[in-house]
Amino acid sequence: MWDYTDKVLDHFRNPRNVGRVEKPDGTGTVGSLACGDALTLTFKLDAKGRIAEAKFQTFGCASAIASSSALTEMIKGKTLAEAEKITNKEIAQFLGGLPDQKMHCSVMGREALEVAIHNYRTGETTVKNLEENIVCTCFGVSENEILRVVRENSLTEVDQVTNFCKAGGGCGGCRDKIQELVDRVKAERETAKAAAPAAAPRKLTNIQKMKLIEEVVDREIRPALQRDGGDVELVDVAGDRVTIAFRGMCAGCQTSELTRRDFIQARLCECVAPEIVVIEEGK
């Protein structure tokens, strides 16, 4: 059984915006029943050019339904320019994460949105370029699609590519070609890294440091603890000394010391400043 987050299960069991918008401004359909997943996304704009209504119809697994439901919630109220900036990684993050083998569902949602926006702007029903080089004939995945998911998600292995777009998941005859594309992107990264000038360390003001600590705690640390019934409160910030208090299941937990040092302190050192020291209130 897949290890789904509570938010994935909620959007699967209680999907939002199921159906089809009447007289939609944009319609996008991706996937196929033969491949196991299919999604149709429709939307309607208001007088100000913002997405007032968005609905989906999908055939697929729990992740496909949850990703589609999440996407419709994420795009409502946005302009098309804002909506098309949404990445598959953000869809997965909205749901608290997806199993690696189900990341292709978030990619499918992103692609359906692109097709729907393209349909609104041009009247065309697909953005597939028939002259594109198809690498995976089993699932109809092109070279450009593979390069995109590798670049956007920093993928390094063929199996990861399969998880994100299904390429290589059929007969396996394209896996060598996929590896070549992964190696190409890796070489691009290394070339760009070598050419980039060394960035000077950023000196944060006290206010900037405090705000950044709060952002990291709220965005990355608390959601991870809350998924297991725990929580943490930011009590005080004094220079590089951060005081916290565990709440929920984390309070009094035997592994709280490891959580403080190896998760909370390590994440703040990585995202804010390497000198950060995290202590627990009253200890």
N, C-alpha and C positions, 0 to 999 in steps of 0.2 A: 504493500500500500504506500502511496506517495505521502511524503511528509509535507502537508499543506499548512500554511499559516491560517489563523482564525479569520483573517480578512479575506483570503482566497475562498475559504469555505462559506463565508457569509455571502460573497458575491456569486458563488456557485448556487447556493441554496435559495438565495433571494436576489436574483439578478435584477439590476436596474435597467430600465429603458429597453425592454424586449419588444420587438415588433418592427414595423416599418413606418417611417414618417409619411404622412399623406402629402402628395405633391412635393417631394423633396427637392431642394436646390442642388444637392449632390448625392450621388450613389456610388459606392465602391464595393466590388465583390472580388475576393481573392480566395485561393485554395480550390480544392475540388473534393467531391465525395470519394473519388478514386484514391486520393492521397490520405483520406481519413479526417481532414479538417476543411471546413469551408465557412466563410464569413461574409455577410453583406452588411454594410454600414450605410445609413442614410442620415442626412442632416438638413435642417432648414435654418436660414439666417433671419435675424430680425431687421428692423429698419435701419439700425446702426451698423449692420454688417457683422454682428456677432452671432455665434451659434446659439440659437434659442432652443432648438430641439435636436436630439440625436438618439437614434435607436439602432438596434442590431438584431440580426438573425444569424445563428451559428449552428453548425453541426460539428460537434467535437467533444473533447473531454472536459473535465472540471476546470482545468487551466484555461482552455479556450473560452469557455463561458465567462469565467471570472475576469479574464483579461479584456474581453469585449465589453463587459459591464463596467469595469473600471475606466476604460477608455472613454465611454460615452459620458461618464461623470466628469472626467478630467477636461473634456473639450467644451462642455457647455459654458457659455458666457465668454468664450475666447473669440478673438478674431481668427480668420483663417491663417494669417501670418503667425499668430501665436500658437495656434493648434498644430501647424505643420512642423514646429520645432520640437514637439514631444517625441522622445526617443523610446525605443522598446525597453531600455534600461529603466526609464522613469515609470513606465507602466508596471514593470515588475516591482520597483521600489514602492509604488503606491499600494501594492498588495502585500507589502512586507516580505517580498521575495517569492521566487518560484523555484521548484526543483530544476536542476540543470537540464534534465531531459525534457523539460516542458517550456524552456525559454522560447522555443519557436512560436508558441502561442502569442507571446507579447510582440514578436516580430510580425506575425500575421495581422495583428491589430493595427500596428503602425502602417503596414502596407495598405490595408483597407482604407485607412484615413487618407493616405496619399492619393489613392485611386479616386476616392470620393471628391477630394478637392480638385483634382485634375479634371474630373467630370464636370464640376461646376464651372471651371474656367474655360474649358474647351468644348464641352459637349461630348467628348470621346468617352467611351466606356472602359478603357483600359490604358495603362501607361506602359504595358509590356512592349518592348521593341522587338519585333519579329526577327530583326537582323542581329540581335544580341547573341553572343557565344554561349550556348547552353552547355554547362559543364555536367550537371546531374540530369540525365534524361529521364530517370525514374520519377523525379518530382518536379522537373522543369525549372531548375534553379540555374540562373545565369552566372557568368563570371563576375559581373558587376554586383549582383546581389551578394555573392559570397564575400567579395572584397569589402563591401559595405559593412556587413555584420562583423567581419574580422576587425576592421578599423574602429568601428563604434564601440565594440565591446572588448577590445584588447585580447582577442582570442589567440591562442598559441598552439592548439592541437586540432587535428582533424575531427576527433570525436566531439569537441566543443562546437565546431561548425555544424555538425549534424544535429546537435541539440538545439541550435539557434535557427536553422533554416531547413533542416532535413536532408540537405545535400550529403550524399555518401551513405544514406541510411537504407538504400535499396539493395541493388546488386553489388555495390561496392567497387564497381569498375572505375569510378571517378576519383577515388580516394588519393591516388598519386597526384592528380591534377590539383585537387584541393590542397594537398600538402605544398605544392609549388606556390599556390596563391598565398598560403599562410607564411611561407618563407619570404615571399616578395614583400609582404607588409612588414615582416620583421626587419628586413633589410632597410626598408623605408624609415622605420623608427630609428634604427641605429645610425643611419646617415643624418637624419634630422637632429638627433641628439648630439652627434659629433660636431655638427655645424653650428649648433646653438651656443651663443656666448654664455659663460657661467654667470648665473644670476647672483647678485649680491644678497646676502641674508637680509630678510625684511625685519626691521626693528619696529615692533608694535608698541604703541602707547599703552598705558594702563587701561584706558577705556576700551581701546581696540581689542586688547587681550581678553578682557572680561567678556566683551560681546562675543568674541570668537569661541571662548570656552562655553558660554551659554548655548550658542548655536550647535556646537558639536555634541554637547550633552543632550539637547532636545532632539536633534536630527538623527543621531547615530547610536547613542548609548542608551537612552531611556527606552526607545522602541524595542531594542534587543532584549532588555531586561523585562519589559512588560509582556512580551510574548510568552515568557515563562512564569508569569504571575508576580514578578518582582517590580521594583522601581528604585529610583535614586533621586534625591533632592540635592540641589546645589546650595550649600549653606553659606559659603564665604569664599572670596578670592582675595588673597593678600600677596601681591607680587607673583611669584611662581608657586605659591602654596595654595592648594585648592582643598577646601573642606567640604565633605559630602556626608549625607545621611542616607542609609539604606531604608527602603520602605517595602511593604508587601512581603512577598516570600523571601526577599533578599535579607530582610531584617532578622538577624540571628542565625542566618544560614552558615553552615560549617565551611562553605567554600567562599564566603564573602571576602576574605582576605585575598584569595586568588583573583576574584572578580575585580577588587579594587586595584590590585597591582598589575595583573596581566591583561586586563581588558580596559578599565577606565583610564588608569594612568598611562598605559601604553598608547591608547588612542589619542589622548590629549597631547602626549609628547610628540606623536607623529603629525597631528593636525595643527597644533598651536605652537609649542616650543619644547625642545628636548629637555629643558630644565624643569619642567612641571613636576611637582610632587603632590600626590593626592593622599590625604589623610581622612580618616573617618571621625566624625564628630564624637567627642568624648573619649577618644583613644590617643 
